[in-house]
Amino acid sequence: MPDSPSVDPAAAIRTHGGALPYRTLDELGVPRTAVRAAVRDGGLLQVRERWFAVPDAPADVVRAVRVGGSLTATSVARLEGLWIRDDRRLHVRVPRTAGRLWSPSPVPALGPRIPLDRTAHGVCVHYRTVVGRSTARDGVVLALAEMAACAPRLDAQIAVDSALSLGRITRDDLGVLRGMLGASRRRIADEADAGCQSGTETIVRLLLRGRRVPHRTQAWIAGVGYVDVLVGDRLVVEIDGEGFHTGPEFERDRRRDFELAMRGYLVFRVSYSMVMHEWPAVREGLLALVERGEHRWGARAREHERDVRRSLARRHPGA
């Protein structure tokens, strides 16, 4: 293909994740003369032999290229803003036939390349060959498949729920994801729930699902709005976000709790820290309420609910 000065190599690279090799740039119709000129002018950086990045490329993308592969799994999930638990390793996917891999750190101008030490450099290597254009980072579906093969099942489920909730993947994508997963992990796609807007909600949901307790995520309650999880008929589980202490949201949620109580609902409100760091106590408390039948109205509770609704109707006509 003849060189074309109208092609902007930096724009092409930025559109495709921040770093690309010569081969992919060739396929995109970007002249190599334009690439070399952009490097001379500082518009591109050469980060590995025959690989180039824009100066504002995500740092982890560039580090994955230096290793010799593509960013994947939890590292991509973090870039996409998905809800993930703590995993600071750099996840890099390389072809199954990959040979020597290298340190993700920059190479000194006159120094030799440093072989990869996975532990010392904090790198998790994923071996999977993907047919098609070489890119510096995997798409979300492929990254989630790699995460499911690497991370604990709960962590992978949290990320898939988050991707579905945020619109990073669609219901159709779940079928593609399922086909990439091993038999033991296909339930991650089958049980994905777009209603879970945080990992803490997924943790609660999986507990209830495992015990076959009926529940709904992001359930609508008239006069109150959406609640995080409604267990059975009346047990409302609300989970405060990380760093939640005071301010307008605090006041709003206390008013919601008041309205729920007036309608006969039982509110089980816990903090992010409680779910993440005191989960055994939270789990036992929630299950104890279910075992006592607190999630059901019951005959007397139904009568109380009717009385409450009549009272509220008089106080708030049209609510």
Sequence and secondary structure as in RCSB ss.txt:
>XXXX:A:sequence
MPDSPSVDPAAAIRTHGGALPYRTLDELGVPRTAVRAAVRDGGLLQVRERWFAVPDAPADVVRAVRVGGSLTATS
VARLEGLWIRDDRRLHVRVPRTAGRLWSPSPVPALGPRIPLDRTAHGVCVHYRTVVGRSTARDGVVLALAEMAAC
APRLDAQIAVDSALSLGRITRDDLGVLRGMLGASRRRIADEADAGCQSGTETIVRLLLRGRRVPHRTQAWIAGVG
YVDVLVGDRLVVEIDGEGFHTGPEFERDRRRDFELAMRGYLVFRVSYSMVMHEWPAVREGLLALVERGEHRWGAR
AREHERDVRRSLARRHPGA
>XXXX:A:secstr
    TT  HHHHHHHTTSEEEHHHHHHTT  HHHHHHHHHHTSSEEEETTEEE TTS HHHHHHHHHTSEE HHH
HHHHTT    S  SEEEEE TT    B SS   TTS   B  HHHHTEEEEE    S   SB  HHHHHHHHHHH
S HHHHHHHHHHHHHHTSS HHHHHHHHHHS GGGTHHHHT  TT  SHHHHHHHHHHHHTT  EEEEEEETTTE
EEEEEETTTEEEEE  TT  SSHHHHHHHHHHHHHHHTT EEEEE HHHHHHSHHHHHHHHHHHHHTTTTS HHH
HHHHHHHHHHHHHHHSTT 
